[in-house]
Structures are given as structure tokens and as C-alpha cells.
Amino acid sequence: MKISLKNLFLFSLLCYLSGCYLYSRNYKYSDITVKEVFDFPKQTPSGENDKIQDCCKGKRCWDFEPVARYEITAFVFGHSNRTLADFSEIITDLGLLWGENASKKYYKDVDLKVLLSAYYVRWGEGESFNLYHAANNHMITCDNKAYKKLRTIRTGDQVRLKGYLVDAKISDKPYEKDPLKIMEWKTSRTREDTGGNSCELFYVNSADDIEILAKGPRHWLYLKYFGLCSLIAVIIFWVYNFNKKTKAELAEAQRNTF
């Protein structure tokens, strides 16, 4: 049976788009098995001995000031690697929920999404969601191993994260003193705020502070990757065939000319 490139392209595109859509709803297909997710985050004051490594990543240099020690066991309802966005070299965004959103399974009935640096939730009549038991966390680290591990976390995972809530000063070069050339970024200090500036700037020191306690389903993610790889393969094959055909036609035209 002959299958045309057009049909292969459409099939690959369908797989990719279906995978994207279904994976974006992966949290709905995940059950919470780690009971600590029903608990609340633990926040305690930082001390004089709490120090955090400053660093330069990408085009920016970061100076951190610890605000509080912070530990959370939570369910991941979304993530963003900030591809092509500011600070993608150091930050990964995780949408996390806990408490009654987890214990009462509110997350299964609402629409949740993490887009770049914020999360969005929508629910209909008769549905519930506790805005104080969910947050978008700007996960930040200067440690390369911790950064890579954060990027392995997927929607539907149950995780335990330990570190610090931090305020940050961001500049184009280390030890910048000119206040006009320094951008300040302050973390949320409470779980009872919403809207702009309510996200946690959550620093982790090492990969040991990141635990994936239970993984969510991966099949929709694999369907997305399969569709994407298939699309790339079809496009490469089409370009190869096009070039081959064009060269053959040029060669034939040259023979006919002479």
C-alpha cells in the first residue's frame, strides 16, 4: 500500500496536536498517591547562616537574598521551560497545588494552565478551586545539575522541593552598584495572595533538594514527541525528494538543450 507524504504529514500533525492537547490536561488523568501532598507548605524564617550562591547565567547576573526556608510536597499541574523567554537559562516555572485542591480532587474538574511566568485557572458553575492552595513557582538555581533535574519534572508528577524563598537583584554584570542598572524581583511571602507578584521565587541549592516522589502518565507526552519527530522526518524527506527531483529535471533540461 502506497502512502503519500501528504498523508504522512497530516497523520504526524494530528499526532502532535493531539499529544499537545492531551498532555496539557495530563493532570486530569493523574491520581495523587503521596499523602503529604494534602499538607501545607512549610515556611520558616531564614537565619544569619543561610547563604545562597550568586551567579551569572546567560546575559544576566543574579544576587540573592534569602527571605525564608521553604519546603513543599505538591502535585504538578503544569510547567514551563520559558523557551525563548527572559531568564530561561536559570528559571523553570512549575504550577503546584496542594491541600484541599489535592485531597478533594478539585484539580480534576477545572482547567489549569501554566504559560511562561503565570498560571491560569477556569472553572464552571458547581465546580470549586482554592486559589490559596495553588501557586506558580519560579524555580531558580545556580547549580547545573539542579537546573537539569528541574527540567525533567512533568505535568502529573508529585514532588518534594526544599530550598529558600528569595528576593533577587538582576544586572548585566557582576557586582553592579548603579541602582538604575539593577532590576529587583521580590518573592511572595504568603500563600494567601493572588494576581500579579504573587508567585514564589523559589531557590534550590542542589539536585538533592528535588525529589520526584511519583511520576504522572507519560503516554500523551510520548505521543507529542512522536508526532513532532515524525513531522520533522517527513519535512526532511520531502525536502530531499524535492531537491532530487529538481536536480533530475535540470539535468534533463540540459541534455535536451544540447
Secondary structure, DSSP 4 states (H G I P E B T S, - for coil): ----HHHHHHHHHHHHHHHHHHHHTGGGG-----GGGGS--EEEE--TT-----EEETTEEEEEEEEEEEEEEEEEEEEE--TTSTTTTTEEEEEEE-HHHHHTTGGGTSEEEEETTEEEEE--TT----GGGEEEEEEE-S-HHHHHHHTT--TT-EEEEEEEEEEEEEESSTT---GGG-EEE-----SS--STT-SEEEE--SGGGEEEEEPPP-HHHHHHHHHHHHHHHHHHHHHHHHHHHHHHHHHHHHHHH-
